Amino acid sequence: MSGKKRVYYLYDDEVGDYLYSPTHPMKPHRIRMAHNLILAYDLFPHMHVLKPRRATATDMTRFHTDEYIQFLQMISPQNTKTLSGVMEKFNVGEDSPVFAGLFEFCSISAGGSINGAEILNDGKADIAINWAGGLHHAKKSEASGFCYVADCVLGLLKLLERYQRVMYIDIDIHHGDGVEEAFYTTDRCLTVSFHKYGEYFPGTGAVTDIGIGRGKHYAINVPLHDGITDIAFDVLFKDVIGTAIEWYRPQAILLQCGADSLRGDRLGAFNLTIRGHGECVRYVKSFGIPLLVTGGGGYTVRNVARCWAYETAVLLDQEIDDDLPYNDYLGYYGPDYHLHLQPSNMENQNSPEYVQSITRQIFDSIKAAPPTPCTGLTGDDPCALLQDSDTTDSDYDVSDDDDRSDEETEGSSTN
């Protein structure tokens, strides 16, 4: 181990065995590909490698309803016909399908984020990595956008057992709606999401969505248009995150690194390179705050593996070569066999005026917030934050909700 940041890397080799369906864009195999590339770059000696404890149903019901988790335990490809009505109730179907080992897959993903948070809570590490996590659309009692169990929410709840203020940062191209919704009425978790907005799944995440009740001002949304570049994203990300961290002073951070914001993603529309995406990781790491890093979306699997291998190196302060080393999946990376991607020539539809307008609204919301976020005691049960919020007529204005923005529209479902 080096004398730098203490890093734990959580990986369960069985995660790559699961298959949503042969034609489904979500491929858990991408996590195994990333792992193999991390191994090929000889990054293992620089971190603690740990097979995480799998999450139990009891772990999951710290956020999810008992009925929903019981359904996930029970459902299988063999009984979908008899349980079709229940599947519809829990939004399990075409986008979030039933597949063999569904509950076990969720246990691996959620277990990694919970275990990573426990390691940070215990002071064993400065950084914990769970590339199998980041499934940010799952709701309390339903699946959504390829996500079934809200590992990020469970990880944040675990962090809240130790820390008074935690922060969630999401650079997936899709709005982190499940995580935002879970913490929308509390000031103990600041959520920040950078995402494509408009006629695009999940259709939420307007800049005017800032939280309600005690959570007012503690949700930050950065809605973007197609084609944003490394340079534009870097300036915007550092402006927003730097200001938010200075104001909120989080004691721990969960960074969701969805790789569908890379250029060339099968379901994406941004123009970020792996270096640009990784610069966000580097910047968040630079604050020296306990950090839980997860995966997320990403549907061009060779680029997902490249991205998360590179970002593992960033978290370890290791330089790795652009020429890919020999690995079990080298054929996926042809014909160039390089780590890094060049930007495409797609137009950046985010004008300077638009970006300035977004940042101005975000900073105005921060300025209107209390100078020091109100918090409960660390001994409080963080799960209580996700029940009925402690709001009163004096601190809740129905106009603030505004139906979570009249402009929100539904698009096709993706992570």
C-alpha positions in Angstrom: 0.0 0.0 0.0 1.2 3.5 -0.8 1.2 6.4 1.7 -1.5 8.2 -0.2 -5.3 7.8 0.2 -6.4 4.5 1.7 -8.7 3.0 -0.9 -10.9 -0.1 -0.6 -12.1 -1.7 -3.9 -15.3 -3.8 -3.5 -15.9 -6.5 -6.1 -17.9 -9.7 -6.3 -16.9 -11.8 -9.3 -20.4 -13.2 -9.7 -21.8 -9.8 -10.7 -20.8 -10.4 -14.3 -22.8 -13.7 -14.5 -26.2 -11.9 -14.6 -28.1 -11.1 -17.8 -31.1 -8.8 -18.0 -31.8 -10.3 -21.5 -29.7 -10.8 -24.6 -31.1 -7.6 -26.2 -31.3 -5.4 -23.0 -28.8 -2.5 -23.0 -27.9 -3.0 -19.4 -25.0 -5.5 -19.2 -23.6 -6.4 -15.8 -20.8 -8.0 -17.7 -19.3 -4.5 -18.1 -18.3 -4.6 -14.4 -16.3 -7.7 -14.9 -14.7 -6.1 -18.0 -13.7 -3.1 -15.9 -12.4 -5.3 -13.1 -10.3 -7.3 -15.6 -8.8 -4.1 -17.0 -8.0 -2.8 -13.5 -6.2 -6.0 -12.9 -4.3 -5.8 -16.2 -3.1 -2.3 -15.3 -1.7 -3.8 -12.1 -3.7 -1.4 -9.8 -4.5 -4.0 -7.2 -1.3 -3.6 -5.2 -2.3 0.1 -4.5 -5.6 -0.7 -2.8 -7.4 -3.1 -0.5 -9.5 -5.5 -2.6 -12.5 -6.9 -0.8 -15.4 -9.1 -1.7 -18.3 -7.3 -0.1 -21.0 -8.8 2.1 -24.2 -9.2 0.1 -27.1 -7.1 1.2 -29.9 -9.0 3.0 -33.6 -8.3 2.7 -33.4 -6.6 6.1 -30.7 -4.3 4.8 -32.8 -3.4 1.8 -35.9 -2.6 3.9 -34.1 0.2 5.6 -35.5 2.1 2.6 -37.7 -0.1 0.5 -41.1 -1.5 1.6 -41.2 -5.1 2.9 -43.8 -6.0 0.3 -41.5 -4.8 -2.6 -38.4 -6.7 -1.3 -40.5 -9.8 -0.7 -41.6 -9.6 -4.3 -38.0 -9.3 -5.6 -37.1 -12.4 -3.5 -40.0 -14.3 -5.0 -40.1 -13.4 -8.6 -38.3 -15.5 -11.2 -38.6 -16.1 -15.0 -40.6 -19.2 -14.1 -43.5 -17.5 -12.3 -43.9 -14.2 -14.2 -47.2 -15.3 -15.8 -48.9 -16.0 -12.4 -47.5 -12.8 -10.9 -48.0 -10.4 -13.9 -50.4 -8.2 -11.9 -47.9 -7.8 -9.0 -45.1 -7.1 -11.6 -47.1 -4.2 -12.9 -47.7 -2.9 -9.4 -43.9 -2.8 -8.8 -43.1 -1.5 -12.3 -41.1 -4.6 -13.2 -41.4 -5.5 -16.9 -39.8 -4.5 -20.2 -37.4 -1.8 -19.0 -36.7 -3.4 -15.6 -37.2 -7.1 -16.5 -37.3 -10.3 -14.5 -34.2 -12.3 -15.0 -32.6 -15.3 -13.4 -30.8 -14.3 -10.1 -32.5 -10.9 -9.9 -32.5 -10.7 -6.1 -28.9 -12.0 -5.9 -27.8 -9.3 -8.4 -29.5 -6.6 -6.3 -27.8 -8.1 -3.2 -24.4 -7.7 -4.8 -25.0 -4.2 -6.0 -26.5 -2.9 -2.7 -24.1 -4.9 -0.5 -21.1 -3.1 -2.1 -22.5 0.3 -1.4 -23.5 -0.5 2.1 -20.2 -2.2 2.9 -18.3 0.7 1.3 -20.1 3.1 3.6 -19.4 0.9 6.6 -15.7 0.9 5.8 -15.7 4.8 5.6 -17.7 5.0 8.9 -15.2 2.8 10.6 -12.3 5.0 9.5 -10.6 2.1 7.6 -10.4 4.0 4.3 -10.6 7.4 2.8 -12.2 6.1 -0.4 -14.4 3.1 -1.2 -15.2 2.0 -4.7 -18.2 -0.1 -5.8 -18.5 -0.1 -9.6 -21.5 -2.5 -9.3 -23.5 0.3 -7.5 -25.0 3.6 -8.7 -28.5 2.3 -9.6 -30.0 5.6 -9.0 -33.6 5.3 -10.3 -35.0 2.7 -7.9 -37.9 3.9 -5.8 -39.1 2.9 -2.3 -41.7 0.5 -3.7 -40.9 0.1 -7.4 -38.2 -0.5 -10.0 -37.4 2.1 -12.5 -34.9 2.6 -15.4 -33.1 -0.7 -15.1 -32.8 -0.2 -11.3 -34.4 -2.4 -8.6 -32.7 -1.7 -5.3 -31.5 1.8 -4.4 -28.0 1.0 -3.4 -27.0 4.7 -3.3 -29.8 5.5 -0.9 -28.8 2.6 1.3 -25.2 3.7 1.2 -26.1 7.2 2.2 -28.3 6.0 5.0 -25.4 4.0 6.3 -23.1 7.1 6.1 -25.7 9.1 8.0 -25.3 6.8 10.9 -21.9 8.3 11.4 -22.0 11.7 9.7 -24.4 14.6 10.2 -24.2 15.9 6.6 -23.6 13.8 3.5 -23.6 14.8 -0.1 -24.6 12.9 -3.2 -23.1 13.9 -6.6 -24.4 12.3 -9.8 -22.7 12.6 -13.3 -24.8 10.0 -15.1 -26.5 11.5 -18.1 -29.9 10.6 -16.5 -31.3 12.5 -13.6 -30.6 10.8 -10.3 -34.3 10.9 -9.5 -34.6 8.0 -7.1 -31.9 9.4 -4.8 -33.2 12.9 -4.9 -36.7 11.8 -4.2 -35.6 9.8 -1.1 -33.9 12.8 0.5 -36.1 15.6 -1.0 -37.5 16.6 2.4 -34.3 16.6 4.6 -31.4 18.9 5.0 -29.0 16.1 6.0 -28.3 15.0 2.5 -27.5 17.5 -0.3 -28.2 15.9 -3.7 -26.6 17.3 -6.9 -27.3 15.9 -10.3 -25.9 16.9 -13.7 -28.0 15.4 -16.5 -29.7 15.7 -19.8 -33.1 17.3 -19.4 -36.2 17.5 -21.6 -37.9 14.7 -23.5 -35.5 12.2 -21.9 -35.9 9.6 -19.2 -36.8 10.1 -16.4 -38.1 13.6 -17.3 -37.3 15.1 -13.9 -34.5 17.4 -12.6 -35.5 20.9 -13.5 -33.2 23.6 -12.0 -36.3 24.9 -10.1 -36.6 21.5 -8.2 -34.7 22.4 -5.0 -36.4 20.3 -2.3 -39.3 21.0 0.0 -39.9 21.5 3.7 -36.6 21.0 5.7 -35.1 19.9 2.4 -35.7 23.2 0.6 -32.4 24.3 -1.1 -30.8 20.9 -0.5 -31.5 19.5 -3.9 -29.5 20.9 -6.8 -30.2 20.1 -10.4 -28.1 21.0 -13.4 -30.2 20.3 -16.5 -28.2 20.2 -19.7 -28.7 19.8 -23.4 -27.0 17.5 -25.9 -23.3 17.7 -26.8 -21.7 19.3 -23.7 -17.9 19.1 -24.0 -15.1 18.4 -21.5 -14.2 22.1 -21.2 -17.7 23.3 -20.7 -18.6 20.5 -18.2 -15.4 21.0 -16.3 -16.0 24.7 -15.7 -19.7 24.1 -14.8 -19.0 21.1 -12.5 -16.2 22.8 -10.5 -18.3 26.0 -10.2 -21.3 24.2 -8.8 -19.6 21.5 -6.7 -17.0 23.9 -5.3 -19.6 26.3 -4.2 -21.9 23.6 -2.9 -19.1 22.0 -0.8 -18.0 25.3 0.6 -21.5 26.1 1.7 -22.8 22.7 2.8 -19.5 21.3 4.3 -20.4 17.7 3.8 -18.7 15.2 6.1 -18.9 12.4 3.5 -19.7 12.2 -0.2 -21.2 9.6 -2.5 -20.1 10.1 -6.1 -22.2 8.3 -8.8 -20.1 7.9 -11.9 -22.5 6.8 -14.6 -20.6 6.4 -17.8 -23.5 7.0 -20.2 -22.4 10.7 -20.1 -19.4 9.7 -22.3 -19.4 10.5 -25.9 -20.5 7.6 -28.1 -22.7 6.0 -25.5 -25.4 3.8 -26.9 -28.1 5.7 -25.0 -26.3 8.9 -24.2 -26.1 12.4 -25.9 -23.1 14.2 -24.2 -19.6 14.6 -25.7 -17.4 13.9 -22.6 -14.2 12.0 -23.0 -12.9 9.6 -20.4 -10.4 12.3 -19.3 -13.2 14.8 -18.9 -15.4 12.4 -17.0 -12.4 11.4 -14.8 -11.6 15.1 -14.0 -14.9 15.2 -12.0 -13.6 12.3 -9.9 -10.3 13.9 -9.5 -11.9 17.2 -8.4 -14.2 15.6 -5.8 -11.3 13.5 -4.5 -9.2 16.7 -4.0 -11.4 17.9 -1.1 -10.1 15.0 1.1 -13.6 14.2 2.3 -14.5 10.5 2.9 -15.7 9.3 -0.5 -17.8 6.4 -1.7 -17.6 6.0 -5.5 -20.1 4.0 -7.5 -20.8 3.1 -11.1 -24.2 3.8 -12.7 -25.4 3.8 -16.3 -23.2 3.1 -19.3 -24.3 1.1 -22.4 -21.3 1.0 -24.7 -19.6 -1.6 -22.5 -16.0 -1.2 -23.8 -16.1 2.5 -22.9 -17.7 1.8 -19.5 -14.8 -0.5 -18.7 -12.2 2.0 -19.9 -13.8 4.8 -17.9 -14.0 3.0 -14.6 -10.5 1.5 -14.9 -9.2 5.0 -15.6 -11.1 6.5 -12.7 -9.8 3.7 -10.4 -6.3 4.9 -11.3 -7.3 8.5 -10.6 -8.6 7.6 -7.2 -5.3 5.8 -6.6 -3.1 8.7 -7.9 -1.7 6.3 -10.5 -0.8 7.2 -14.1 -1.7 4.4 -16.6 -0.7 4.1 -20.2 -3.1 4.9 -23.1 -2.1 1.7 -24.8 -4.3 -1.0 -23.3 -2.5 -3.9 -21.6 -3.4 -7.4 -22.6 -6.6 -8.5 -20.8 -9.3 -11.2 -21.2 -11.5 -8.8 -23.3 -8.9 -7.1 -25.5 -10.9 -7.8 -28.6 -13.7 -5.5 -27.4 -11.3 -2.5 -27.7 -10.3 -2.7 -31.3 -9.3 -1.4 -33.7 -7.3 1.1 -31.7 -6.8 -0.7 -28.4 -6.4 2.7 -26.6 -7.7 3.7 -23.2 -8.8 7.2 -24.1 -11.5 8.5 -26.5 -11.4 11.5 -28.7 -14.4 13.9 -28.6 -16.8 13.7 -31.5 -17.8 16.6 -33.7 -21.3 16.9 -32.3 -22.6 20.4 -31.6 -22.6 21.6 -28.0 -26.2 22.8 -27.6 -25.5 24.4 -24.2 -24.9 28.0 -25.0 -22.8 30.2 -22.6 -25.9 32.2 -21.8 -27.9 29.0 -20.9 -25.1 27.7 -18.6 -24.9 31.1 -16.9 -28.6 31.2 -16.4 -28.5 27.7 -14.8 -25.6 28.5 -12.5 -27.2 31.8 -11.5 -30.4 30.1 -10.4 -28.4 27.4 -8.5 -26.3 30.0 -6.7 -29.4 32.1 -5.9 -30.9 29.0 -4.2 -27.7 28.4 -2.2 -27.7 32.1 -1.1 -31.3 31.7 0.1 -30.5 28.7 2.2 -29.5 28.8 5.9 -25.8 29.6 6.3 -25.3 26.5 8.3 -27.4 23.4 7.4 -29.7 22.3 10.2 -29.1 18.7 11.3 -30.2 16.2 13.8 -27.9 14.4 16.1 -25.9 11.5 14.6 -27.6 9.3 17.0 -30.9 9.8 15.2 -32.2 7.0 13.0 -31.4 8.3 9.5 -34.3 6.1 8.1 -36.7 8.4 9.9 -35.6 11.1 7.4 -37.3 9.2 4.7 -40.6 8.8 6.4 -43.0 11.7 7.1 -40.9 14.8 6.9 -40.8 17.2 9.9 -42.4 20.0 8.0 -44.8 22.6 9.2 -47.0 25.2 7.6 -44.4 27.8 8.3 -41.6 26.2 6.5 -43.4 24.6 3.6 -44.8 26.7 0.7 -46.9 24.7 -1.8 -45.6 27.0 -4.5 -42.1 25.7 -3.9 -43.2 22.2 -5.1 -44.7 23.5 -8.3 -45.6 20.0 -9.3 -41.8 19.3 -9.5 -41.9 21.6 -12.6 -44.6 21.8 -15.2 -42.0 21.3 -17.8 -41.1 17.7 -16.8 -41.8 15.2 -19.5 -41.5 11.5 -19.8 -39.0 9.9 -22.2 -37.9 6.3 -22.9 -36.5 4.5 -19.8 -32.8 4.2 -19.2 -30.4 4.2 -16.2 
